[in-house]
Amino acid sequence: MFLNTSKKKIKKRIFFIFIKYIFYLVIIAALLLFFLLILNFVNIKNVYEKALSGKKNLEYTISLMREGDFDSALDFNSVSQENFKEALDYVEKIKKNIVINNLSYLSQQIEDVHSLLSTAYLLSESLDEGIKFSMSLNDIIGPETNFNNLSSFKKEELIKKIYESGPELNGLKANLDLALLNIDNINYQGFIKFFKNKIEDLRIQIQSVNQTMKSAVPMSELLPFVLGYPEKSSFLVVLQNRDELRPTGGFIGTYGILEIEHGDILRFDTHDVYHLDMPVKDRINVEPPKPLKDYLGIEKWYMRDANWSPDWPESAKQIEWFFKEEDKLLPPKDQINNFKDEFDGFIAITPDLIIDLLKIIGPIIIEGEEYNQNNFVDLLQYEVEKGYEVLGVPSWHRKEVIGEIAKEIKFRIFDFQTQNFYKLIDTLDANLKRKNILIYFKDENLSEIVYESGWDGSLSEVEGDYLMVVDANMAAFKTDRVIDRKISYQINEGSNGIFSDLNIIYKHNGEFDWKTTRYRTYTRIYVPLGSELISAEGFFQDKEPEIYEDLNKTVFAGFISIEPGEIANIHLHYKLSETIDLLLQKDYYSFYIQKQPGKNIQEINIGFNFNKNINTYYPTGFYAEKYGRQINWDTDFLMDREFIVNF
C-alpha cells in the first residue's frame, strides 16, 4: 500500500517536472520567435518604406510622361526601379529567416509581397523601355505637331523606326506577361487580402495595356508596309454598307485605289461601283451563285456582289478578279481607274470605322453639310439616294461626295497632333477587333500576321465547337438598320453524342419607306464539319434548309422573309460531329462563335449541359451562372467570342 502511494507520488512529480520543462521550452521558443521577429521588424519597415517610395516615383513618372517631359520621367522611373529593387532585397532577407521560413502562414504572406513587388518592378522596367522608345520617336519628330508637317525624310525615318521596333515592343509585352503571372501567384493570405480589390484593379489595368501591346506588336510590322515602307504599296479599298448586309460586312457601293510611299499618299480616289459594273454589263457574262440568282433576281455576277464568301481572303480574291476583268473591258470614255499595277492588299471598311474616326477628329463640312458621329450614316445615305436630286447633281455623280469625305478625313488624320496618335491606334485596334476593318495581304508573312491577329476576316479553324451565322440582304433596301438580332445556343450531352439547339431571332423594327421594306435574307449557318441536322424550323414556306460543305465547315442555309413589325425565329436542332465528342475525353470543351462583319448583335445566350460537373470556366467576366453540370453566359456579340469549360 505504502509502496504504491510512493510510486504514484514519484510519477506525479515527474509529470509536473516534464510539464515545467515543456513550459520553459515554449517560453524560450516564444521569446526566440519574438526576438527574431523584432530583428526582422527593421527589414519589414524598410520593405514598406521602399515600396511606398517606389509607388510615388512611379506615379510621378506617369504624370511626367503625359506632360511630354520624357527626360524627367526617365529620372524618376530610374529611382522607382531602385526603390522596388531594394524592397525586393529586403524581402529576400526576411525569407532567409528560419522561423518565418518554417511557418507556412507567414512565409506565404512574404511570398505574396514578393510577387507584388516583382510586378511593380516589372512595370517600372516596362515604363523605362516605353519612355526610351517614346524619346526616340520624339527625337525624329522634333518640334512638329502633326504628321502632315513632317518632311518626306522625317516621315521615312519615323516609319523606319516603327519598322524596326518589333524587338522592343516584344520585350515590353514579355514584361507585362510576367507581371500578370506574378499577380496570378498571389494567394491573398493575411494582411494582403485587405488589398485584394486594389490588386485586382491593377491586374485589369495591366491586362488592358497588355491587350494594347498584343495589337501593337503586329501593328508595328504591318503599319510600315501599309504606309509604303520600304517600297510603295497599293491597295484596293472597298466601302461596305452594313445597312444592306452582305457576307463580309455589307453591299459594296464604293471602291477606292490607294497608293502610299514612305508615308506620303500618292493617290486615293474613290468611285461608284456602278461606274465599273454598268459600262461592261453587255461585255461580261459570269454566272452568279445560285442564291443571288434565286433571291436577288440577277442573271449576271458583277463586282458589286463579289463579296459572297463570308471568308474575306476568298472574297478579296473574287473582288480583284472582277476589278481586273471589268477594268479591261471598260470603253475608252469610261476609263476611270488608270491602274495597271498589282495590288499588294485589299481592305474592306464599314461606316462604323468612319463614325469612330469622327469621334476623335471632330465633325467635317462637305458641300455645306456637317457630317458628325451621330448623323454620318443617315445623312450620307440621304445625300446619295435622295439629296443629289435636290442639288441637281446627275445620278451618275451622286457618290462623288464620298470621295470628298474620304479626302477630308485623310487630311484631318494626317493633321492630327502626333502626341495624340495613340487615340488613332486605339480606334484602329477596336475596329479591327469588331471587324469594321478587314485586311488581306498577298505577302504570305504579312497574311500570316493578320490571320494570327484575327484581322483578316477569314473563317477560323478551331479544334472545338464552332458557329457562324451569315446573313445576306436580298433586295431588302437598307432594312438591316432596323433589324434586331439575338442568338441563343444551347448544347446538351446525350448518351450518344452532343446535341445543339440554335435559335436565331430577328425583330423588324421598321416600316415601309424609301429605304426600308420587308426583310429578305439568305442565311447560312456554319457549324463543325460532319455535324448532322435533325430538325429545322423558320425558313421561308417551311422549306428544308440546304446542306453542303464550305470552307471546311458544314453549312445549313435557307431564305427568310420578315414583314415590318414582325418577329421571326430560325430554330435548328443538330448533332455535333464526333470530333467534338473527343474533346470531352480530355475533360475539356470549347466553343467559338464568330461574328459576321457589319453585324452588331447586342445579346447572345450560351448554355452548356454536360453529364459531369464543371470545374472551371472561361470567360468569368461576363454574366455567368454555373450549376454543377450546367453553365449559362449572357453577353454581347460585338466581336468573336470563345467559351471554355474544364471538368
C-alpha positions as CSV (number, residue, x, y, z in Angstrom):
1,M,0.0,0.0,0.0
2,F,2.7,2.5,1.0
3,L,4.9,1.4,-1.9
4,N,2.0,2.0,-4.4
5,T,1.4,5.5,-2.9
6,S,5.1,6.4,-3.2
7,K,5.2,5.3,-6.9
8,K,2.2,7.5,-7.6
9,K,3.9,10.5,-6.0
10,I,7.0,9.9,-8.0
11,K,5.1,9.6,-11.3
12,K,3.1,12.8,-10.4
13,R,6.4,14.7,-9.6
14,I,7.9,13.5,-12.9
15,F,4.8,14.6,-14.8
16,F,4.9,18.1,-13.3
17,I,8.7,18.4,-13.9
18,F,8.0,17.4,-17.6
19,I,5.2,20.0,-17.8
20,K,7.5,22.6,-16.3
21,Y,10.3,22.0,-18.8
22,I,7.8,22.0,-21.6
23,F,6.5,25.3,-20.3
24,Y,10.1,26.7,-20.2
25,L,10.7,25.5,-23.7
26,V,7.6,27.2,-25.0
27,I,8.5,30.4,-23.2
28,I,12.0,30.2,-24.7
29,A,10.7,29.4,-28.2
30,A,8.2,32.3,-27.9
31,L,10.9,34.7,-26.7
32,L,13.2,33.5,-29.5
33,L,10.4,33.9,-32.1
34,F,9.6,37.4,-30.7
35,F,13.3,38.3,-30.8
36,L,13.7,37.0,-34.4
37,L,10.6,38.9,-35.4
38,I,11.9,42.1,-33.7
39,L,15.2,41.7,-35.6
40,N,13.1,41.5,-38.9
41,F,11.0,44.4,-38.0
42,V,13.6,46.7,-39.5
43,N,13.6,44.7,-42.7
44,I,9.8,44.8,-42.8
45,K,9.8,48.6,-42.1
46,N,12.3,49.0,-45.0
47,V,10.2,47.0,-47.4
48,Y,7.2,49.2,-46.6
49,E,9.1,52.5,-47.0
50,K,10.9,51.5,-50.2
51,A,7.7,50.1,-51.7
52,L,5.9,53.4,-50.8
53,S,8.7,55.5,-52.3
54,G,8.7,53.3,-55.5
55,K,4.9,53.8,-55.8
56,K,5.2,57.6,-55.5
57,N,8.1,57.8,-58.0
58,L,6.2,55.6,-60.4
59,E,3.2,58.0,-60.2
60,Y,5.5,61.0,-60.9
61,T,6.9,59.1,-63.9
62,I,3.5,58.5,-65.4
63,S,2.5,62.1,-64.8
64,L,5.6,63.5,-66.5
65,M,5.2,61.1,-69.4
66,R,1.7,62.6,-70.0
67,E,3.2,66.1,-70.0
68,G,5.8,65.0,-72.5
69,D,8.7,65.6,-70.2
70,F,10.5,62.3,-71.0
71,D,13.9,63.3,-69.5
72,S,12.4,63.9,-66.1
73,A,10.2,60.9,-66.4
74,L,13.2,58.7,-67.1
75,D,15.0,60.0,-64.0
76,F,12.0,59.4,-61.7
77,N,11.4,56.0,-63.1
78,S,15.1,55.1,-62.5
79,V,14.6,56.0,-58.9
80,S,11.4,53.9,-58.7
81,Q,13.2,50.9,-60.1
82,E,15.9,51.3,-57.5
83,N,13.2,51.6,-54.8
84,F,11.5,48.4,-55.8
85,K,14.8,46.5,-56.2
86,E,15.8,47.5,-52.7
87,A,12.4,46.4,-51.3
88,L,12.9,43.0,-53.0
89,D,16.3,42.7,-51.5
90,Y,14.8,43.3,-48.0
91,V,12.1,40.7,-48.7
92,E,14.9,38.2,-49.6
93,K,16.5,38.8,-46.2
94,I,13.2,38.2,-44.5
95,K,12.7,35.0,-46.4
96,K,16.0,33.7,-45.1
97,N,14.7,33.9,-41.5
98,I,14.4,30.3,-40.2
99,V,11.3,30.9,-38.2
100,I,9.4,32.7,-40.9
101,N,10.6,30.2,-43.5
102,N,9.1,27.3,-41.5
103,L,5.8,29.0,-40.7
104,S,3.7,28.5,-43.8
105,Y,1.2,31.1,-42.9
106,L,3.9,33.8,-42.6
107,S,6.0,32.5,-45.4
108,Q,3.0,32.6,-47.8
109,Q,2.4,36.3,-47.0
110,I,6.0,37.1,-47.6
111,E,5.8,35.3,-51.0
112,D,2.7,37.4,-51.8
113,V,4.6,40.5,-51.0
114,H,7.5,39.3,-53.2
115,S,5.1,38.7,-56.1
116,L,3.5,42.1,-55.7
117,L,6.9,43.9,-55.6
118,S,8.1,41.9,-58.6
119,T,5.1,43.1,-60.5
120,A,5.8,46.7,-59.6
121,Y,9.5,46.3,-60.6
122,L,8.5,44.8,-64.0
123,L,6.0,47.7,-64.6
124,S,8.8,50.2,-63.8
125,E,11.1,48.3,-66.1
126,S,8.5,48.4,-68.9
127,L,8.0,52.1,-68.4
128,D,11.7,52.6,-68.8
129,E,11.6,50.9,-72.2
130,G,8.5,52.8,-73.1
131,I,10.0,56.1,-72.2
132,K,13.1,55.5,-74.2
133,F,11.1,54.4,-77.2
134,S,8.9,57.5,-77.0
135,M,12.0,59.6,-76.7
136,S,13.5,58.1,-79.9
137,L,10.2,58.9,-81.8
138,N,10.2,62.4,-80.3
139,D,13.8,63.0,-81.5
140,I,12.7,62.1,-85.0
141,I,9.5,64.2,-85.0
142,G,11.1,67.2,-83.3
143,P,9.0,70.4,-82.8
144,E,6.4,69.4,-85.4
145,T,3.0,68.7,-84.0
146,N,1.4,66.7,-86.8
147,F,2.4,64.1,-89.5
148,N,1.4,66.4,-92.4
149,N,4.1,68.9,-91.5
150,L,6.9,66.4,-91.4
151,S,9.3,66.4,-94.3
152,S,9.5,63.3,-96.5
153,F,12.8,62.4,-94.9
154,K,11.3,62.7,-91.4
155,K,8.3,60.6,-92.4
156,E,10.6,57.9,-93.8
157,E,12.8,58.0,-90.6
158,L,9.7,57.7,-88.4
159,I,8.3,54.8,-90.3
160,K,11.7,53.1,-90.3
161,K,11.8,53.4,-86.5
162,I,8.4,51.7,-86.2
163,Y,9.5,49.1,-88.8
164,E,12.5,48.2,-86.5
165,S,10.6,48.4,-83.2
166,G,9.5,44.8,-83.1
167,P,12.1,43.5,-80.6
168,E,11.4,46.5,-78.2
169,L,7.7,46.0,-78.3
170,N,8.1,42.3,-77.8
171,G,10.2,42.9,-74.8
172,L,7.6,45.2,-73.3
173,K,4.9,42.6,-73.9
174,A,7.1,39.9,-72.2
175,N,7.4,42.1,-69.1
176,L,3.7,42.6,-68.9
177,D,3.1,38.9,-69.3
178,L,5.5,38.3,-66.4
179,A,3.7,41.0,-64.3
180,L,0.4,39.3,-64.8
181,L,1.9,35.9,-63.9
182,N,3.2,37.4,-60.6
183,I,-0.2,38.7,-59.8
184,D,-1.7,35.3,-60.5
185,N,0.7,33.8,-57.9
186,I,-0.7,35.9,-55.1
187,N,-2.8,33.8,-52.6
188,Y,-4.3,36.8,-50.7
189,Q,-3.5,35.4,-47.2
190,G,-3.1,37.5,-44.1
191,F,-3.0,41.3,-44.5
192,I,-2.6,41.1,-48.3
193,K,-6.3,40.1,-48.6
194,F,-7.3,43.6,-47.5
195,F,-5.7,44.9,-50.7
196,K,-7.3,42.4,-53.0
197,N,-9.6,44.9,-54.7
198,K,-6.8,47.3,-55.4
199,I,-4.6,44.5,-56.7
200,E,-7.4,43.2,-58.9
201,D,-7.8,46.8,-60.3
202,L,-4.1,46.8,-61.1
203,R,-4.5,43.4,-62.8
204,I,-7.3,44.8,-65.0
205,Q,-5.2,47.8,-65.9
206,I,-2.2,45.7,-66.8
207,Q,-4.4,43.4,-68.9
208,S,-5.8,46.4,-70.7
209,V,-2.3,47.6,-71.5
210,N,-1.2,44.1,-72.4
211,Q,-4.1,43.8,-74.9
212,T,-2.9,47.0,-76.5
213,M,0.6,45.7,-76.7
214,K,-0.8,42.4,-78.2
215,S,-2.1,44.5,-81.0
216,A,0.8,47.0,-81.1
217,V,3.4,44.2,-81.9
218,P,1.7,43.0,-85.2
219,M,0.8,46.7,-86.0
220,S,4.4,47.6,-85.8
221,E,5.1,45.0,-88.6
222,L,2.1,45.9,-90.7
223,L,1.9,49.7,-90.4
224,P,5.2,50.4,-92.3
225,F,4.0,48.2,-95.2
226,V,0.6,50.0,-95.2
227,L,2.5,53.3,-95.2
228,G,4.6,52.3,-98.2
229,Y,7.9,51.4,-96.5
230,P,10.3,50.2,-97.6
231,E,8.6,50.2,-101.0
232,K,5.4,51.8,-102.4
233,S,2.2,49.9,-101.5
234,S,-1.0,49.7,-103.5
235,F,-4.4,48.7,-102.1
236,L,-7.9,48.2,-103.4
237,V,-10.3,49.6,-100.7
238,V,-14.0,48.7,-100.7
239,L,-16.6,50.5,-98.6
240,Q,-19.3,48.2,-97.4
241,N,-22.7,49.4,-96.3
242,R,-23.7,47.3,-93.3
243,D,-27.3,48.7,-93.6
244,E,-27.5,46.4,-96.6
245,L,-25.7,43.5,-95.1
246,R,-23.7,41.1,-97.2
247,P,-21.4,38.2,-96.1
248,T,-18.2,40.3,-95.4
249,G,-19.9,43.3,-94.0
250,G,-22.2,45.0,-96.5
251,F,-23.0,45.9,-100.0
252,I,-20.0,47.2,-102.0
253,G,-21.2,50.6,-103.1
254,T,-17.9,52.4,-103.5
255,Y,-14.3,51.3,-104.1
256,G,-11.1,53.2,-104.0
257,I,-7.5,52.9,-105.2
258,L,-4.9,53.8,-102.6
259,E,-1.2,54.2,-103.2
260,I,1.3,55.2,-100.5
261,E,5.1,55.6,-100.5
262,H,7.1,56.4,-97.3
263,G,4.1,57.8,-95.6
264,D,3.0,60.1,-98.4
265,I,-0.4,59.3,-100.0
266,L,0.3,59.4,-103.7
267,R,-3.2,58.6,-104.7
268,F,-6.6,57.9,-103.1
269,D,-9.5,58.2,-105.4
270,T,-12.9,56.6,-104.9
271,H,-15.5,55.5,-107.5
272,D,-19.1,54.4,-107.5
273,V,-19.0,50.6,-108.1
274,Y,-21.7,51.0,-110.8
275,H,-19.2,53.1,-112.8
276,L,-17.2,49.9,-113.2
277,D,-20.1,47.5,-113.5
278,M,-22.6,49.2,-115.7
279,P,-20.4,50.1,-118.7
280,V,-19.5,46.4,-119.1
281,K,-22.9,44.9,-118.5
282,D,-23.1,43.7,-122.1
283,R,-19.4,42.7,-122.2
284,I,-19.1,40.3,-119.3
285,N,-21.1,37.2,-118.7
286,V,-20.4,35.5,-115.3
287,E,-22.9,33.1,-113.7
288,P,-23.8,34.3,-110.2
289,P,-24.0,32.0,-107.1
290,K,-27.5,30.3,-107.1
291,P,-28.9,32.2,-104.1
292,L,-28.1,35.6,-105.7
293,K,-29.9,34.4,-108.8
294,D,-32.9,33.0,-106.9
295,Y,-33.4,35.7,-104.3
296,L,-31.7,38.8,-105.6
297,G,-33.0,38.2,-109.1
298,I,-29.8,38.8,-111.0
299,E,-28.7,36.9,-114.2
300,K,-25.1,38.1,-114.2
301,W,-22.4,38.5,-111.5
302,Y,-20.6,41.8,-111.1
303,M,-18.0,43.3,-108.7
304,R,-20.7,44.9,-106.5
305,D,-21.9,41.4,-105.4
306,A,-18.4,39.8,-105.4
307,N,-18.1,39.6,-101.6
308,W,-20.3,36.5,-101.5
309,S,-18.0,34.3,-99.5
310,P,-18.0,35.1,-95.7
311,D,-14.2,34.5,-95.8
312,W,-12.7,37.9,-96.6
313,P,-9.5,36.5,-98.2
314,E,-11.7,34.4,-100.6
315,S,-14.0,37.4,-101.3
316,A,-11.0,39.7,-101.8
317,K,-9.6,37.4,-104.5
318,Q,-13.0,37.4,-106.2
319,I,-13.2,41.2,-106.0
320,E,-9.8,41.5,-107.5
321,W,-10.7,39.2,-110.4
322,F,-13.8,41.3,-111.2
323,F,-11.9,44.5,-110.9
324,K,-9.3,43.4,-113.4
325,E,-11.8,41.8,-115.8
326,E,-14.2,44.7,-115.8
327,D,-11.4,47.3,-116.0
328,K,-10.0,45.6,-119.1
329,L,-13.5,45.7,-120.7
330,L,-14.3,49.4,-119.9
331,P,-14.8,51.5,-123.1
332,P,-12.3,54.3,-123.6
333,K,-14.8,57.0,-122.5
334,D,-15.4,55.2,-119.2
335,Q,-11.8,54.6,-118.2
336,I,-11.7,55.8,-114.6
337,N,-9.1,53.7,-112.8
338,N,-5.8,54.2,-114.7
339,F,-4.2,51.5,-112.6
340,K,-2.2,48.7,-114.3
341,D,0.0,47.6,-111.4
342,E,-0.7,44.8,-109.0
343,F,-2.5,45.4,-105.7
344,D,-0.5,44.5,-102.6
345,G,-3.5,44.2,-100.4
346,F,-7.3,44.6,-100.0
347,I,-9.1,46.5,-97.3
348,A,-12.8,46.5,-96.5
349,I,-14.3,49.0,-94.1
350,T,-17.8,49.7,-92.8
351,P,-19.3,53.1,-91.7
352,D,-18.6,52.2,-88.1
353,L,-14.9,53.0,-88.6
354,I,-15.7,56.4,-90.1
355,I,-18.1,57.1,-87.1
356,D,-15.3,56.2,-84.6
357,L,-12.8,58.4,-86.5
358,L,-15.2,61.4,-86.4
359,K,-15.4,60.9,-82.7
360,I,-11.7,61.9,-82.4
361,I,-11.1,64.2,-85.3
362,G,-14.4,66.1,-84.9
363,P,-17.1,66.9,-87.5
364,I,-16.3,67.7,-91.1
365,I,-18.1,70.0,-93.5
366,I,-18.7,68.8,-97.1
367,E,-20.7,70.9,-99.5
368,G,-22.3,72.9,-96.7
369,E,-23.4,69.8,-94.7
370,E,-21.9,68.8,-91.4
371,Y,-21.1,65.1,-91.0
372,N,-20.6,64.0,-87.4
373,Q,-20.5,60.8,-85.4
374,N,-24.3,61.0,-84.8
375,N,-25.6,61.7,-88.3
376,F,-22.9,60.2,-90.7
377,V,-24.7,57.1,-91.9
378,D,-28.2,58.6,-92.3
379,L,-27.0,61.9,-93.9
380,L,-24.7,60.1,-96.3
381,Q,-27.5,57.7,-97.4
382,Y,-29.9,60.6,-97.9
383,E,-27.3,62.5,-100.0
384,V,-26.5,59.6,-102.3
385,E,-30.1,58.3,-102.5
386,K,-32.2,61.5,-102.5
387,G,-30.3,64.7,-101.8
388,Y,-28.4,64.7,-105.1
389,E,-31.7,65.3,-106.9
390,V,-32.4,68.4,-104.8
391,L,-29.0,69.8,-105.6
392,G,-29.4,69.0,-109.3
393,V,-26.5,66.5,-109.4
394,P,-26.7,63.9,-112.1
395,S,-27.3,60.4,-110.7
396,W,-24.0,59.2,-112.3
397,H,-22.1,61.6,-110.0
398,R,-24.2,61.2,-106.8
399,K,-21.5,59.3,-104.9
400,E,-18.7,61.9,-105.5
401,V,-19.5,63.2,-102.1
402,I,-17.9,60.0,-100.7
403,G,-14.6,60.9,-102.3
404,E,-14.7,64.4,-100.8
405,I,-15.4,62.9,-97.3
406,A,-12.5,60.5,-97.8
407,K,-10.1,63.3,-98.7
408,E,-11.2,65.4,-95.7
409,I,-10.8,62.6,-93.3
410,K,-7.4,61.7,-94.7
411,F,-6.2,65.2,-94.3
412,R,-7.6,65.5,-90.8
413,I,-6.0,62.2,-89.7
414,F,-2.6,63.2,-91.0
415,D,-3.0,66.7,-89.5
416,F,-3.7,65.0,-86.1
417,Q,-1.2,66.1,-83.3
418,T,1.5,63.4,-83.0
419,Q,1.2,63.2,-79.2
420,N,-2.5,62.1,-79.7
421,F,-1.7,59.4,-82.2
422,Y,-2.4,56.8,-79.5
423,K,-6.1,57.7,-79.9
424,L,-5.9,56.7,-83.6
425,I,-4.1,53.5,-82.7
426,D,-6.8,52.6,-80.1
427,T,-9.5,53.3,-82.6
428,L,-8.0,51.1,-85.3
429,D,-7.4,48.4,-82.7
430,A,-11.1,48.4,-81.6
431,N,-12.4,48.4,-85.2
432,L,-10.1,45.6,-86.2
433,K,-11.4,43.5,-83.3
434,R,-15.0,44.4,-84.2
435,K,-14.3,43.6,-87.9
436,N,-15.2,47.1,-89.1
437,I,-11.8,46.8,-90.9
438,L,-10.8,43.6,-92.8
439,I,-7.3,43.2,-94.3
440,Y,-5.9,40.7,-96.8
441,F,-2.3,40.9,-98.0
442,K,-0.8,38.9,-100.8
443,D,2.5,38.7,-99.0
444,E,2.5,35.4,-97.1
445,N,4.3,36.7,-94.0
446,L,2.0,39.7,-93.6
447,S,-1.0,37.5,-94.3
448,E,0.0,35.2,-91.5
449,I,0.3,38.1,-89.1
450,V,-3.2,39.4,-89.8
451,Y,-4.6,35.9,-89.6
452,E,-2.9,35.3,-86.2
453,S,-4.3,38.6,-85.0
454,G,-7.8,37.8,-86.2
455,W,-7.9,40.8,-88.6
456,D,-8.2,39.1,-91.9
457,G,-11.9,38.2,-91.7
458,S,-11.3,34.5,-92.5
459,L,-13.3,31.7,-91.0
460,S,-11.4,30.4,-88.0
461,E,-10.0,26.9,-87.8
462,V,-10.7,25.7,-84.3
463,E,-10.3,22.4,-82.5
464,G,-13.7,22.5,-80.8
465,D,-17.3,23.5,-81.4
466,Y,-17.9,26.4,-83.8
467,L,-20.7,28.6,-85.1
468,M,-21.0,31.5,-87.6
469,V,-24.4,32.9,-88.7
470,V,-24.1,34.7,-92.1
471,D,-26.9,36.9,-93.3
472,A,-27.1,38.3,-96.9
473,N,-29.6,41.1,-97.6
474,M,-31.5,40.1,-100.7
475,A,-33.2,43.2,-102.3
476,A,-34.3,44.5,-98.9
477,F,-33.1,48.1,-99.4
478,K,-31.3,49.4,-96.2
479,T,-33.5,47.4,-93.9
480,D,-30.7,45.9,-91.8
481,R,-30.5,49.2,-89.9
482,V,-33.9,48.4,-88.2
483,I,-33.3,44.6,-87.6
484,D,-32.5,43.5,-84.1
485,R,-31.0,40.0,-83.7
486,K,-30.5,37.7,-80.8
487,I,-28.7,34.3,-80.8
488,S,-29.4,31.6,-78.3
489,Y,-27.1,28.5,-78.4
490,Q,-27.6,25.5,-76.1
491,I,-25.7,22.2,-76.1
492,N,-26.7,19.1,-74.3
493,E,-24.6,16.0,-73.8
494,G,-26.6,12.8,-74.5
495,S,-25.8,9.2,-74.3
496,N,-24.9,9.0,-78.0
497,G,-23.2,12.4,-78.6
498,I,-23.6,16.2,-78.2
499,F,-26.6,17.9,-79.5
500,S,-27.0,21.6,-80.3
501,D,-30.1,23.8,-80.2
502,L,-29.7,27.1,-82.1
503,N,-32.3,29.9,-82.1
504,I,-31.7,33.0,-84.3
505,I,-34.3,35.6,-83.6
506,Y,-35.0,38.6,-85.9
507,K,-37.1,41.5,-84.9
508,H,-38.2,44.0,-87.7
509,N,-38.5,47.4,-86.0
510,G,-39.2,49.4,-89.2
511,E,-42.0,50.3,-91.6
512,F,-42.2,50.7,-95.3
513,D,-40.4,53.8,-96.6
514,W,-37.8,54.8,-99.3
515,K,-35.0,52.8,-97.5
516,T,-37.0,50.1,-95.6
517,T,-39.1,47.2,-96.8
518,R,-39.8,43.6,-95.7
519,Y,-36.5,42.0,-94.6
520,R,-35.3,39.3,-97.0
521,T,-32.1,37.4,-96.1
522,Y,-30.4,34.3,-97.3
523,T,-28.9,32.9,-94.1
524,R,-26.0,30.5,-93.8
525,I,-25.1,28.7,-90.6
526,Y,-21.6,27.4,-90.4
527,V,-21.0,24.5,-87.9
528,P,-18.3,21.9,-87.4
529,L,-17.7,19.7,-90.4
530,G,-19.6,16.5,-90.2
531,S,-22.5,17.8,-88.0
532,E,-25.9,16.2,-88.7
533,L,-29.1,18.2,-89.0
534,I,-32.0,16.6,-87.0
535,S,-34.7,19.3,-87.5
536,A,-35.2,22.8,-88.8
537,E,-37.9,25.4,-88.5
538,G,-38.4,29.0,-89.6
539,F,-37.2,29.1,-93.2
540,F,-39.4,30.6,-95.9
541,Q,-42.6,28.5,-96.5
542,D,-41.2,25.9,-94.1
543,K,-38.7,24.7,-96.7
544,E,-35.9,22.3,-95.6
545,P,-32.5,24.1,-95.5
546,E,-29.8,23.3,-98.0
547,I,-27.0,21.3,-96.5
548,Y,-23.5,21.4,-98.0
549,E,-19.8,21.8,-97.2
550,D,-17.9,25.1,-97.5
551,L,-14.6,26.4,-96.1
552,N,-14.1,23.1,-94.1
553,K,-17.4,23.5,-92.4
554,T,-20.9,22.0,-92.7
555,V,-23.4,24.6,-93.8
556,F,-27.2,24.8,-93.2
557,A,-28.7,27.5,-95.4
558,G,-32.1,29.0,-96.4
559,F,-34.1,32.1,-97.1
560,I,-36.4,34.0,-94.8
561,S,-38.7,37.0,-95.2
562,I,-40.0,39.2,-92.4
563,E,-42.7,41.9,-92.6
564,P,-42.3,45.2,-90.7
565,G,-43.2,44.9,-87.1
566,E,-42.9,41.1,-87.1
567,I,-40.5,38.7,-85.3
568,A,-39.1,35.6,-87.0
569,N,-37.1,32.7,-85.5
570,I,-34.9,30.1,-87.1
571,H,-34.5,27.0,-84.9
572,L,-32.0,24.3,-85.7
573,H,-31.5,21.1,-83.8
574,Y,-28.4,19.1,-84.9
575,K,-25.9,16.6,-83.6
576,L,-22.3,17.8,-83.5
577,S,-19.6,15.8,-85.3
578,E,-17.8,13.0,-83.5
579,T,-14.6,15.1,-83.4
580,I,-16.3,17.4,-80.9
581,D,-17.2,14.3,-78.7
582,L,-13.4,13.6,-78.4
583,L,-12.9,16.9,-76.6
584,L,-14.9,15.6,-73.6
585,Q,-12.5,12.7,-73.2
586,K,-9.8,15.4,-72.5
587,D,-12.1,16.8,-69.7
588,Y,-12.3,20.0,-71.8
589,Y,-14.9,21.7,-74.0
590,S,-14.5,24.8,-76.2
591,F,-17.0,26.8,-78.3
592,Y,-16.0,29.5,-80.7
593,I,-18.7,31.8,-82.1
594,Q,-17.6,34.0,-85.0
595,K,-19.1,37.4,-85.7
596,Q,-20.2,38.4,-89.2
597,P,-18.6,41.7,-90.1
598,G,-21.1,44.6,-90.2
599,K,-23.5,42.8,-87.8
600,N,-23.7,44.1,-84.2
601,I,-25.7,41.8,-82.0
602,Q,-26.3,43.2,-78.5
603,E,-27.4,39.9,-76.9
604,I,-26.3,36.3,-77.1
605,N,-27.1,33.5,-74.7
606,I,-24.7,30.4,-74.5
607,G,-25.6,27.4,-72.4
608,F,-23.8,24.1,-71.8
609,N,-25.3,21.0,-70.1
610,F,-23.0,18.0,-69.6
611,N,-23.0,14.7,-67.8
612,K,-20.2,15.6,-65.4
613,N,-19.6,18.5,-63.1
614,I,-17.9,21.6,-64.4
615,N,-14.7,22.6,-62.6
616,T,-13.5,25.9,-64.1
617,Y,-14.8,28.0,-67.0
618,Y,-13.9,30.9,-69.2
619,P,-14.8,33.8,-69.6
620,T,-15.5,34.7,-66.0
621,G,-16.0,38.4,-66.6
622,F,-19.4,38.2,-68.3
623,Y,-22.6,37.4,-66.5
624,A,-22.3,33.6,-66.0
625,E,-24.3,31.2,-63.9
626,K,-22.9,27.7,-63.1
627,Y,-24.9,24.9,-61.5
628,G,-22.8,21.8,-61.2
629,R,-23.1,20.3,-64.7
630,Q,-24.7,23.4,-66.3
631,I,-23.5,26.8,-67.2
632,N,-25.0,29.8,-69.0
633,W,-23.5,33.0,-70.3
634,D,-25.3,36.2,-71.3
635,T,-23.2,38.8,-73.2
636,D,-23.0,41.0,-76.3
637,F,-21.7,39.8,-79.6
638,L,-19.6,42.8,-80.9
639,M,-16.6,40.6,-81.6
640,D,-15.7,36.9,-81.8
641,R,-16.3,35.1,-78.5
642,E,-14.8,31.9,-77.1
643,F,-16.3,29.9,-74.2
644,I,-14.3,27.1,-72.4
645,V,-15.1,24.7,-69.6
646,N,-12.9,22.2,-67.8
647,F,-14.3,19.2,-65.9
